[in-house]
Amino acid sequence: MDPREIKALVSLLDDNDSEIIAHVEARIRSLGREIIPVLETEWESSFSPTVQQKIESIIHELQLEALEERLVAWKIGGGIDLLEGMWIVATYLYPDLSYDKIKMDIEQCYYAVWPHYRAEASPIEQVKLLNSVFFGELNFGANTKNFHSAANSMINSVLELRRGNPISLCIVYMYIARRLGMPVYGVNLPSLFVLTYKTDQVQFYINVFNRGIIFSKTDIDHYITQLNLAKDDAFYQPCPHVHIIQRVLRNLILSYEKAGEPERINEVEQLLSLISD
């Protein structure tokens, strides 16, 4: 569509007739995501706060639609690339964020660990080596001051600030471990996300939120007992990537509940519903 025609439509967003505004908004949305750059230009040139707000709303809806499509496609494709799933979630707040940027930033973390890693070391020694760099040189750690911040669910923020919640820290840690060839996977414990180092011969667990402390199946038994829950195999074994992203979205919903943002809650709940069984 000609930018001049879009400009004419945008000018009508300031009309006094609500029916006209509703018709114009629907018409603009029908033009698809390709018009977002034009809308951004119109926002910059507008002197009307009302028009700017309506443009922002339309752009957000178009970007959210794109996110939903990517998320569904990711799940249908098997949810193989967990980092891609985290990038898709991050585009909720950072729609212009590129996957390549996330991949480059997390690869830099891997390259910081790689010179210190010894493949011939025992599994526990491998984890201790990774811990020393992850929490030392790379300075990753628990975001205890702002535990419920939405930023803890945004992979780009976690990589930039080096702070996160249990699941986001585990995802970064697990990516590095897997790049090193370590058999490390996510485990969905109630109220806590952890990792497991699992082979046919050995299995133990890693609490990344507590600086990579190593613990055993017996420790999980005690934890489950304290919570008065029945034992479930899911508390001990690796979980699918789709379940990890579902949990990330549930954390994000909780963040917006704490912040009192009902519109955000509704939008993220819709995202969660798209990848739930």
N, C-alpha and C positions, 0 to 999 in steps of 0.2 A: 504494500500500500504506500502511496505517495506520502512523504513526511508532512506535506502541507495539509493533507486530509486529516492526518492524525492530529496535527496542531489545531485544526478546526474543531475536531471532536473534543480535545482537551479543553478548549476554551469554553465548551458547554458544561464542563464539570462545575462551573461556578453559577450555573443557572438557578433560579429560585424555584423552579418546578421539579419536585422530587421524581416524578415519572420520567421526565426528560433525562435527569441525571442517571437514573437506573438504566434507562435504555442505552445511554452513551457508554456507561461503564461496561455493560454487557457486550456492546459492539466492540469496544477496545479489547476486552478479554478474548473475544472470538478471533482476534487477529493473531493470537499465539505469542510465544515467547520471543519470536524474532523481533518484535517491536520494542523490547525492553530498552535497548540503547537509545531509541528515539524518545521514549518516555522519560528516560533519565535526562536527556537534553532539555526536554520540556520542563522538567522539574527545576533544573538549574536556571532557566530563563523566566520562570514564573515569579510574580510578586505577590501571589495570593496564597496564604497559608492553607486555606481550605483546599485549593486545587492541588497544592503540594502533598497534602495529607492523603487526598484521594488517589493521586498518582502512586504514592508510596504503598498504599493498600493494594492497588492493582498489580504493581510489580511484585509485591510479596506473594500474592495469590498465584501469579504465574510461576514464580520461582519455587513455591511450595508444590505446585503441580509437577514440575520437573523433578523435584526431589522424590516425590511419591513414585514416579515412573522408574527412576533409577533404583529405588529401594526394592520395588516389586521385581524388577529384572534381576537384581542381585540375588534375591531369594530363589527365584525360579531357576537361576543358573547354579544353584547349589550352595550359595554363600561361601564359596571356596576361599576368596581373598578377604580375610578379616579386616585388613587395613583399608581395603576399598569400602567395606561396610562402615567403618568408623569415619572415613572421609565423607561418605554420603550423609551420615548423621551430622557431621560438622557443617555441612552446607546449609543446614537449617538456620544457623546464625551467621554463617560466612558463605553466602551463595556464590561468590566469585573465587572461592578457595579452589586451587587446583590439586588434583591427586598427585601430580608429579612433584609439587612442592612438599607435600606430606612425605612422599616416598624418599625424597632427597634428604629431608631433615632426619628421618628415622634411620636412614642408611648411614648418616654421619655418626649416629650413636653406635651402630654396629661396628663401624671402622675404628671407633675409639676403644672398643672392647677386644676386637680381633687380635691385636698384637699380644695381648696378655693371656689369651685362651690356649689351653693345652688339651688337645683331643684325647691324649693318652691318659689324662688324669682320671681319677675315680669320679663317679657321678656327683658325690658330695663336694669334692674339691672343685669340679667344674662350676657348680653353683656358687661356691665361695669366691671363686675368681670373678665370676660375673657380678656377684654382689659388690665386690670391692670397687669395681669400676662404675657400676650403675649408681651406687649410692655415694661413691667417693668423687672420682673425677667428673662424672656426668651430673652429679648432685641432684638426682631424682629423690623425691621424698613425698611423704603423706601431706596432703593439704588439710591439716587439722584445724587451722584457723577459719577456713571457709569451706567446710566439708560439704555443704549443700549447694555450693555455687554451681551454676550451669556450666561454667568453664571447665569443671572437672570431667564433663562428658564430651568435651570438644578436643579431639586429638591434637589439633594444631596448637591450642592453648597449653595442653599438657606438655607438648614437646618444647614450647617456647619458655614456659614458666618453670618447667621441671617439677611441677606439683600436680597431684591428682588424687582421685579416690581409689579404693581398692581395685576396681575393675579396669580403670584406665591405665593405672600403673602396671597392672598385670599384662595388659595388652602390649604395651611398649616393651616390657621385659620379655614377654613370650616371643615377640617378633625377633628380638636380638638373639634369644636363645635358639630359636629355630634356624636362623641364618647361620648360627655357629654349628648346627647339626645336632643340637641337644633335643631329646624327645620330651619336650615340655608342652603341656596342654592346660587349658582352662577347666576349672572345676566350680560348679554352681553350689556353693554352700549357702545355707540360709543366713541372710544378713551379712555375709562376707564372701567375697570372690577370691579364690586362691588358685595356685597352679600345682600341677603334679608332674614330677619327673617319672616317666613310666616306660619300662621295657619289660620283656618277658621274665627277666631275672630280678628286677628291682623296681620298687615304687615307693616314693616318699612325696612330701608336699612342701610347698614354698609359700610363705605369707609375705608377699611383696610389700603390702601396706605396712608391715612391721619389719622393714629393712631386710627382707629376704630370709627371715628365720625359717629353719627347716624343722618339720614336725612329721609325725607318723599317723598311721591309720588309727592307732589307739587314742591319739589326741583328738581326732575327729569324733571317735566314739564318745569321749567325755564331753565334747562340745555339744553334740546332738542330745546327749542325756541332760545336760544343763538347760537346754531349750525345751525339754519335755516333748521331743519329737520322735516319731518312729523312724527307724533306720531306713534309708532309701539308697539304692545303688548310685543314684545321681549325685549323692553327697561325696562320693569317693572316686568316681570315674570321669574321664574327659567328657565335656559337653560340646555339642555342635556350635559352629560359629553363629548360626541364626539365633540360638538361645542366648549367646553372649550379647548380640546387638539388641535383642529384646530386653535384656536386663539393663543395658545402657540407656535405652529409651525409658524404662521404668524409673531409673535414677533421675533422668531429666524431668520427668513428670513430677517427681518428688521435689526437685529443685524449684519448679514453678509453683508448686503448692506452698512451699515455704515462703516464696517471694510474693504470693498472692496475685498471680497472673493467670486468670481463668482462660483467656483466649489462647495463650501458649499451651496450657494444659490440654485443651480440646484438640489443638493441632497435633501435638505429640501423641496423644491417645489415638488419633486417627492413623498416624504413622505406625504405631505399634500394632494396631488392628490389621494393617496390611500384611504384616509378616508373622502374625500369630496363627496357630493351627485352628 
